[in-house]
Amino acid sequence: MSQRLCFSGAAIVAGDQFDLMDGMSLNVIDGRIVSIGDPIPDAEKINLEFGLLIPMFINAHCHLGDTGAKELGIGIPMEQVVSPPDGLKHQFLSQLTREEHVEQMRHGITEMLSNGIIACADFREQGLDGVFRLKEALKGLPLRVKILGRMNETLALNELMDDAKSLLEYADGLGIRDVASYPSHLMQKLRKEFNEKIFAVHAAENSNTEKNSIKNFGCGQAKRALEWGADILVHLTHTSAEELEEIKSANVYAVSCPRSNSILGDGQPDLKKWLDVGLTFTLGTDNLMISSPDIFREMDFTSRIIRGMNQDPGAVDSMSILKSATLNGAQALKLDADLGSLAIGKLANFIVLKTNSQNLRYSKDRISAIVHRADVHDITSIYIEGEKFK
């Protein structure tokens, strides 16, 4: 017999347009949304009075592997923190047993879920074993992870191809550390052979890598990644307006991680330019060792830096920021058939915010309140496929 649920009494951020609907019921059968409106018959009624239902978040870029190294390396340049083989992160990981590492990643996964994140893209270091470790950490937990593996950069060219093929048998794609990590012709060949996989890459993260790319190749890192067919470009902190246009023309997704860029001293992308060229961007929290997996904080910080950098309080609207943390990320990770919005046919995965909490009471703009004021303490409950998770 099908499970029929009727969630009522709350306001709903509904559909792919994120319309605010009051006085309606979110109706769910067997974990999927069937309608938003009048209650369906013969359903179990769940009263969420004073609630605000929003889609669960998508973390479009993270590194779960360094969960156990929180705050390690703060105040130190990026290269010394995360670059292999001798960065602080890699020194830390080399000292862990497999069991310790799996347990730490499992902690990161549960932290994400508790913060309202239902899916993420993980740049998975440590080769095939790293992929297996993350799969083990995920057992029994509902976080949807696109595992993007990484080949060993020290291998010879013929070994790299074999390494990549082994990875892509089990991973959802590749998460490349830097555009310069592997030969372009290798990436082009892999792209052609594994067209259904996701290829994501860090690009133009700091000014030195971008300057060197322009000096040595006559173009920025983003353009080089486009030439071998990347699907997702992460950071683009120093990408030119011209290359942003090319990213838009190629229908490639961009991921911004502003809190990470700031704490590592890499600067900030001019996200107003991203918006001006019509680039669809998403948000990620990056390394758990340097930023909490908290999309509320990421949205708030993003909105404020866009307005502040452009000295224009109207440089971005709150709805665009909310979509960058939900629907846009689901589309980038090819999960939007199930996730990213509270639309008919999608899974009933949602956060319930308590609108009469000390923090949210008296808010005059509910979308702005989600982006700029709400935090994890305002979450009264989380439902995954219609079942209460928290």
C-alpha positions, 0 to 999 in steps of 0.5 A, a space after each residue: 500500500 502506498 504511503 500518502 502524506 500531507 504536510 500542511 500549515 507551512 509556507 512553501 517555496 514551491 516549484 522550479 520558480 521558487 514561488 512562495 505559497 501560503 495556505 497550501 499542502 505539500 502532498 507526497 506519495 511514496 516519497 515523491 511530491 504529487 501536488 501542492 495545493 489542497 490536501 489529498 484524500 486518505 493521507 496522513 496529515 502532518 502539521 508544520 505550523 509556523 514552518 517554512 519549507 525550502 528545498 534541501 541544499 546542494 553543495 556543488 564542491 567539497 572535499 570530505 576527505 579532510 574532515 578530520 583536519 578542521 582549522 589545520 592550515 588557517 593563515 597559511 597560503 593555499 599551496 602549503 595547505 592543499 597542494 600534493 604531495 607535501 601540503 599540510 592536508 596530505 601530511 595529515 591524511 598520510 598519518 591516518 589509518 583507513 578506519 580513521 579516515 572513513 570514520 572522519 568522512 562519515 562525520 562530515 557526511 552526517 554534518 552535511 545532512 544535519 545542515 540541510 545538505 542532501 547532495 554534494 560533489 566530492 573531489 576525491 583524492 587518493 585514487 581508487 582507494 579514496 573512492 572506495 573509502 568514501 563509498 564505505 563512509 556513505 553506507 546507510 546514509 542518504 547523502 547523494 554524492 557525486 564522487 569525482 576521482 583523481 589520478 596520481 599526478 606522478 604517473 607516466 602518461 600510459 599509466 595515467 590512462 589506465 589509472 583513469 579508466 580504473 577510477 571511472 569504472 567506480 567514480 561518477 567522474 573526475 575532479 581535477 586539482 588544476 588544469 595543468 595537472 594532466 596533459 590536455 590531449 589525455 583529458 580530451 581522449 578521456 572526455 571522448 571515451 567517458 562522455 557520460 561522466 562528470 569532468 570538473 576542475 579547479 581553474 584560476 583559483 589564485 592569481 599566480 596560476 592564472 598569470 602563468 597560464 596566460 604567459 605560457 599558453 596565451 589564455 586563462 585556465 578556464 579556456 584551456 579546460 573548455 578545450 578538453 571538455 570540462 563540465 564544471 569549473 570551480 572557483 574562477 577567482 581570476 577569470 577574465 570577462 571574455 573567458 566568462 563569456 566563453 564558459 556561458 557559450 559552452 553551457 558549462 557550470 561554474 562553482 563559487 566557494 567564496 568563504 574558502 577563497 577568502 580564508 586562503 587569501 586568494 581573492 574573490 571572483 566578481 560574481 556580478 560579472 558572472 551574473 551579467 553574462 548569464 552564467 549559471 553558477 552554484 555554490 560549494 563550501 570546498 575543503 571541510 578543513 577550512 570551511 564548515 559545510 554550512 550553505 546558510 553561511 555560504 549564501 549570506 557571505 556570497 550575497 554580501 560580497 557581491 553587493 559590497 565589491 560592486 558598491 551596489 546594494 541591488 547588484 544581486 537578488 536573494 532569489 538568485 542566491 537561493 537558487 545557486 545553493 539548490 536548483 542550480 547545483 542539482 542541474 550541474 550535478 545532473 540530479 535535478 530530476 529528483 532534487 533542487 526544488 520542491 516540484 511535482 515529481 521530485 523527491 520530498 526532500 526539504 528543510 523546515 525552518 521555524 519562522 517564529 524562532 528568535 532569529 526569524 521572527 519579524 522578517 519582512 522578506 522570507 527569501 531574504 531571510 533564508 539567504 541572509 539571516 537563517 542558520 542551522 539553528 532555525 531548522 526545526 526538522 528535515 524530511 528526506 523522501 517524506 520521512 523525518 530525518 531530523 
